[in-house]
Amino acid sequence: MLPLRISRVAAVTYMKPTSARKVVPCYDEPEYKAIWNVTIIHPSGTTAIANAKELKVSE
């Protein structure tokens, strides 16, 4: 029997009140809120998980 080859990739952030400035140029202060538009492209048969409402799905 061949061994299963499963690879997993994850990108996780935990940006404390002023840590976003280390990732992207921005006003990184708690009183300045920003709206982010994010597109996730992943292979079919895989699952993408986020903590926001899904707006659109396309194949």
Phi and psi in radians as a Rosetta constraint file:
Dihedral C 1 N 2 CA 2 C 2 CIRCULARHARMONIC -1.377 0.35
Dihedral N 2 CA 2 C 2 N 3 CIRCULARHARMONIC 2.483 0.35
Dihedral C 2 N 3 CA 3 C 3 CIRCULARHARMONIC -1.225 0.35
Dihedral N 3 CA 3 C 3 N 4 CIRCULARHARMONIC 2.568 0.35
Dihedral C 3 N 4 CA 4 C 4 CIRCULARHARMONIC -1.258 0.35
Dihedral N 4 CA 4 C 4 N 5 CIRCULARHARMONIC 2.379 0.35
Dihedral C 4 N 5 CA 5 C 5 CIRCULARHARMONIC -1.977 0.35
Dihedral N 5 CA 5 C 5 N 6 CIRCULARHARMONIC 1.752 0.35
Dihedral C 5 N 6 CA 6 C 6 CIRCULARHARMONIC -1.982 0.35
Dihedral N 6 CA 6 C 6 N 7 CIRCULARHARMONIC 2.160 0.35
Dihedral C 6 N 7 CA 7 C 7 CIRCULARHARMONIC -2.003 0.35
Dihedral N 7 CA 7 C 7 N 8 CIRCULARHARMONIC 2.492 0.35
Dihedral C 7 N 8 CA 8 C 8 CIRCULARHARMONIC -2.285 0.35
Dihedral N 8 CA 8 C 8 N 9 CIRCULARHARMONIC 2.452 0.35
Dihedral C 8 N 9 CA 9 C 9 CIRCULARHARMONIC -2.247 0.35
Dihedral N 9 CA 9 C 9 N 10 CIRCULARHARMONIC 2.403 0.35
Dihedral C 9 N 10 CA 10 C 10 CIRCULARHARMONIC -2.410 0.35
Dihedral N 10 CA 10 C 10 N 11 CIRCULARHARMONIC 2.493 0.35
Dihedral C 10 N 11 CA 11 C 11 CIRCULARHARMONIC -2.152 0.35
Dihedral N 11 CA 11 C 11 N 12 CIRCULARHARMONIC 2.025 0.35
Dihedral C 11 N 12 CA 12 C 12 CIRCULARHARMONIC -2.257 0.35
Dihedral N 12 CA 12 C 12 N 13 CIRCULARHARMONIC 2.443 0.35
Dihedral C 12 N 13 CA 13 C 13 CIRCULARHARMONIC -2.217 0.35
Dihedral N 13 CA 13 C 13 N 14 CIRCULARHARMONIC 2.625 0.35
Dihedral C 13 N 14 CA 14 C 14 CIRCULARHARMONIC -2.459 0.35
Dihedral N 14 CA 14 C 14 N 15 CIRCULARHARMONIC 1.463 0.35
Dihedral C 14 N 15 CA 15 C 15 CIRCULARHARMONIC -1.550 0.35
Dihedral N 15 CA 15 C 15 N 16 CIRCULARHARMONIC 1.913 0.35
Dihedral C 15 N 16 CA 16 C 16 CIRCULARHARMONIC -1.145 0.35
Dihedral N 16 CA 16 C 16 N 17 CIRCULARHARMONIC 3.049 0.35
Dihedral C 16 N 17 CA 17 C 17 CIRCULARHARMONIC -0.821 0.35
Dihedral N 17 CA 17 C 17 N 18 CIRCULARHARMONIC -0.553 0.35
Dihedral C 17 N 18 CA 18 C 18 CIRCULARHARMONIC -2.259 0.35
Dihedral N 18 CA 18 C 18 N 19 CIRCULARHARMONIC 0.573 0.35
Dihedral C 18 N 19 CA 19 C 19 CIRCULARHARMONIC -1.699 0.35
Dihedral N 19 CA 19 C 19 N 20 CIRCULARHARMONIC -0.266 0.35
Dihedral C 19 N 20 CA 20 C 20 CIRCULARHARMONIC -1.085 0.35
Dihedral N 20 CA 20 C 20 N 21 CIRCULARHARMONIC -0.526 0.35
Dihedral C 20 N 21 CA 21 C 21 CIRCULARHARMONIC -1.089 0.35
Dihedral N 21 CA 21 C 21 N 22 CIRCULARHARMONIC -0.289 0.35
Dihedral C 21 N 22 CA 22 C 22 CIRCULARHARMONIC -1.408 0.35
Dihedral N 22 CA 22 C 22 N 23 CIRCULARHARMONIC -0.253 0.35
Dihedral C 22 N 23 CA 23 C 23 CIRCULARHARMONIC -1.861 0.35
Dihedral N 23 CA 23 C 23 N 24 CIRCULARHARMONIC -0.827 0.35
Dihedral C 23 N 24 CA 24 C 24 CIRCULARHARMONIC -2.380 0.35
Dihedral N 24 CA 24 C 24 N 25 CIRCULARHARMONIC 2.626 0.35
Dihedral C 24 N 25 CA 25 C 25 CIRCULARHARMONIC -1.214 0.35
Dihedral N 25 CA 25 C 25 N 26 CIRCULARHARMONIC 2.154 0.35
Dihedral C 25 N 26 CA 26 C 26 CIRCULARHARMONIC -2.885 0.35
Dihedral N 26 CA 26 C 26 N 27 CIRCULARHARMONIC 2.905 0.35
Dihedral C 26 N 27 CA 27 C 27 CIRCULARHARMONIC -1.405 0.35
Dihedral N 27 CA 27 C 27 N 28 CIRCULARHARMONIC 1.809 0.35
Dihedral C 27 N 28 CA 28 C 28 CIRCULARHARMONIC -1.775 0.35
Dihedral N 28 CA 28 C 28 N 29 CIRCULARHARMONIC 1.175 0.35
Dihedral C 28 N 29 CA 29 C 29 CIRCULARHARMONIC -2.270 0.35
Dihedral N 29 CA 29 C 29 N 30 CIRCULARHARMONIC 2.446 0.35
Dihedral C 29 N 30 CA 30 C 30 CIRCULARHARMONIC -0.951 0.35
Dihedral N 30 CA 30 C 30 N 31 CIRCULARHARMONIC -0.536 0.35
Dihedral C 30 N 31 CA 31 C 31 CIRCULARHARMONIC -1.359 0.35
Dihedral N 31 CA 31 C 31 N 32 CIRCULARHARMONIC -0.196 0.35
Dihedral C 31 N 32 CA 32 C 32 CIRCULARHARMONIC -1.812 0.35
Dihedral N 32 CA 32 C 32 N 33 CIRCULARHARMONIC 1.831 0.35
Dihedral C 32 N 33 CA 33 C 33 CIRCULARHARMONIC -1.647 0.35
Dihedral N 33 CA 33 C 33 N 34 CIRCULARHARMONIC 2.525 0.35
Dihedral C 33 N 34 CA 34 C 34 CIRCULARHARMONIC -2.168 0.35
Dihedral N 34 CA 34 C 34 N 35 CIRCULARHARMONIC 2.701 0.35
Dihedral C 34 N 35 CA 35 C 35 CIRCULARHARMONIC -1.810 0.35
Dihedral N 35 CA 35 C 35 N 36 CIRCULARHARMONIC 2.220 0.35
Dihedral C 35 N 36 CA 36 C 36 CIRCULARHARMONIC -1.904 0.35
Dihedral N 36 CA 36 C 36 N 37 CIRCULARHARMONIC 2.360 0.35
Dihedral C 36 N 37 CA 37 C 37 CIRCULARHARMONIC -1.869 0.35
Dihedral N 37 CA 37 C 37 N 38 CIRCULARHARMONIC 2.053 0.35
Dihedral C 37 N 38 CA 38 C 38 CIRCULARHARMONIC -2.128 0.35
Dihedral N 38 CA 38 C 38 N 39 CIRCULARHARMONIC 2.348 0.35
Dihedral C 38 N 39 CA 39 C 39 CIRCULARHARMONIC -1.988 0.35
Dihedral N 39 CA 39 C 39 N 40 CIRCULARHARMONIC 2.222 0.35
Dihedral C 39 N 40 CA 40 C 40 CIRCULARHARMONIC -1.934 0.35
Dihedral N 40 CA 40 C 40 N 41 CIRCULARHARMONIC 2.119 0.35
Dihedral C 40 N 41 CA 41 C 41 CIRCULARHARMONIC -1.970 0.35
Dihedral N 41 CA 41 C 41 N 42 CIRCULARHARMONIC 2.164 0.35
Dihedral C 41 N 42 CA 42 C 42 CIRCULARHARMONIC -2.540 0.35
Dihedral N 42 CA 42 C 42 N 43 CIRCULARHARMONIC 2.738 0.35
Dihedral C 42 N 43 CA 43 C 43 CIRCULARHARMONIC -1.134 0.35
Dihedral N 43 CA 43 C 43 N 44 CIRCULARHARMONIC 2.577 0.35
Dihedral C 43 N 44 CA 44 C 44 CIRCULARHARMONIC -1.097 0.35
Dihedral N 44 CA 44 C 44 N 45 CIRCULARHARMONIC 2.575 0.35
Dihedral C 44 N 45 CA 45 C 45 CIRCULARHARMONIC 1.588 0.35
Dihedral N 45 CA 45 C 45 N 46 CIRCULARHARMONIC -0.079 0.35
Dihedral C 45 N 46 CA 46 C 46 CIRCULARHARMONIC -1.972 0.35
Dihedral N 46 CA 46 C 46 N 47 CIRCULARHARMONIC 2.916 0.35
Dihedral C 46 N 47 CA 47 C 47 CIRCULARHARMONIC -2.084 0.35
Dihedral N 47 CA 47 C 47 N 48 CIRCULARHARMONIC 2.300 0.35
Dihedral C 47 N 48 CA 48 C 48 CIRCULARHARMONIC -1.859 0.35
Dihedral N 48 CA 48 C 48 N 49 CIRCULARHARMONIC 2.310 0.35
Dihedral C 48 N 49 CA 49 C 49 CIRCULARHARMONIC -2.159 0.35
Dihedral N 49 CA 49 C 49 N 50 CIRCULARHARMONIC 2.367 0.35
Dihedral C 49 N 50 CA 50 C 50 CIRCULARHARMONIC -2.468 0.35
Dihedral N 50 CA 50 C 50 N 51 CIRCULARHARMONIC 2.965 0.35
Dihedral C 50 N 51 CA 51 C 51 CIRCULARHARMONIC -1.815 0.35
Dihedral N 51 CA 51 C 51 N 52 CIRCULARHARMONIC 0.489 0.35
Dihedral C 51 N 52 CA 52 C 52 CIRCULARHARMONIC -2.312 0.35
Dihedral N 52 CA 52 C 52 N 53 CIRCULARHARMONIC 2.896 0.35
Dihedral C 52 N 53 CA 53 C 53 CIRCULARHARMONIC -1.205 0.35
Dihedral N 53 CA 53 C 53 N 54 CIRCULARHARMONIC 2.389 0.35
Dihedral C 53 N 54 CA 54 C 54 CIRCULARHARMONIC -1.301 0.35
Dihedral N 54 CA 54 C 54 N 55 CIRCULARHARMONIC 2.177 0.35
Dihedral C 54 N 55 CA 55 C 55 CIRCULARHARMONIC -1.690 0.35
Dihedral N 55 CA 55 C 55 N 56 CIRCULARHARMONIC -0.582 0.35
Dihedral C 55 N 56 CA 56 C 56 CIRCULARHARMONIC -2.723 0.35
Dihedral N 56 CA 56 C 56 N 57 CIRCULARHARMONIC 2.488 0.35
Dihedral C 56 N 57 CA 57 C 57 CIRCULARHARMONIC -2.195 0.35
Dihedral N 57 CA 57 C 57 N 58 CIRCULARHARMONIC 2.319 0.35
Dihedral C 57 N 58 CA 58 C 58 CIRCULARHARMONIC -2.464 0.35
Dihedral N 58 CA 58 C 58 N 59 CIRCULARHARMONIC 2.732 0.35
